[in-house]
Amino acid sequence: MPSRSESDPYKEGGGPAVANDLSPEIRDEAPKFQARHVLMRRLADVVCLPESRINAFERAVTADLLVEMLREAEVEDRARVARRLAILAEVPNSLVRLLIVDDIDVARPLIETCDALNDGDLFFAARHGKTAHRLMLAARKNLSSIVSDTLINSESLSVVEVLLRNAKTTLSQTAIETIVAMSQNEPSLVPLIMKRPELRPSSAYILFWWAETDIRRQILSRFGVNREIMQDMAGDVFAMAAEEKWQDATSRKALQFIERRQRNREALKKSPYKSLEAAIADAATLGMTRKMAEEISYLSGIKPSTGAKLLRDRGGEGLAVLCKATGLSKRALRALWKALRRPMKGPDGTTHPHLAEVLITYDVLGVDRAQTVLRYWNWSLSSALTHVMLRALSSGEEVELEGLSVPQRAAMLAFAQDLKS
């Protein structure tokens, strides 16, 4: 009969049965607790068994025990387990939560290749992981909008750039608006935002104010939609509103956006100028004053706050939109440029490059599309900007954008940019 020391695999110090289960590397290292390594491997084996061999409850309990052992394990051991889990169709949640925010070499196989992870697992990694984890998550295919939103809220430029380049992920409108706001201080985001299919006119019109010339032209070309369908559908509503004497402010603002006529005939009746062109010609001769700017705004059918934003526009493309929308000629655009004391000629005597770019923008714009952009700006930059928001802007107070309407967010971002410049 063999002695107990020869047959008992659980004797103190470990017997032949345990030692033979160790890999050559582990045997060479001669760890202090060989049983721990063997047990972790065995528990990982159990967790990885197919559904035909183990039910969900047995897998979960085994996983909980393995979690406790992995907390004290070496990085190599945790990485080995993570690699095995990454190919499973079902991964116990307790193991995922431990390993997915572990050292990046441990988390990598789960984040990059594990199809069994659900949105809750990925959300956990985005929320509790480090920048390295978020960068890896941002590159993952088929990322849902809830995970993308969490990654964007980290406000990490590198993470957002990877996310924008990932064509296999979905971005919510909230995410797009957040990134647009970020792009005010991070110009590298602007061309990446322009490539996203989720970008809508409301966000593009905001992006315009701090974009470069080529991007501005793309915005006006791509998002300068016409209003023919709205005009046809609302044709009889104008008469209804007139009968009600335009007392409903909500419908009045909407109809002002839809109507075909841009110039304000009522303002012309009260104006000392016989036309919008005459007002601009006078400004070109005498120089633009605040009173003249307000008069030009009223005659153009926009509020003075919108007009001021356009006249201050550093690039000048906003002036091209104003002139095309109101039916002004390129000659009038040049006069407006002169009124603002902007350079007309370059060093070689030809048209100044900035003015030349603005004239090109004028040429590529259609009247109706220019009117759509101008009226959206007027709607968002004036009608939506309340006295409370103006006071907050002037005093430097922070305003929670999520609580604002789309035009209010546009106004806050656009005018906040003026205060920074």
Helices and strands as residue ranges (DSSP letters): H 4-7, H 16-19, H 24-29, H 34-47, H 56-70, H 75-85, H 93-99, H 104-113, H 119-128, H 131-138, H 145-153, H 157-165, H 173-182, H 189-194, H 201-207, G 208-210, H 213-223, H 228-233, H 237-243, H 249-258, H 265-270, H 276-286, H 290-299, H 304-312, H 317-325, H 330-339, H 353-364, H 367-378, I 379-383, H 387-395, G 401-403, H 406-420
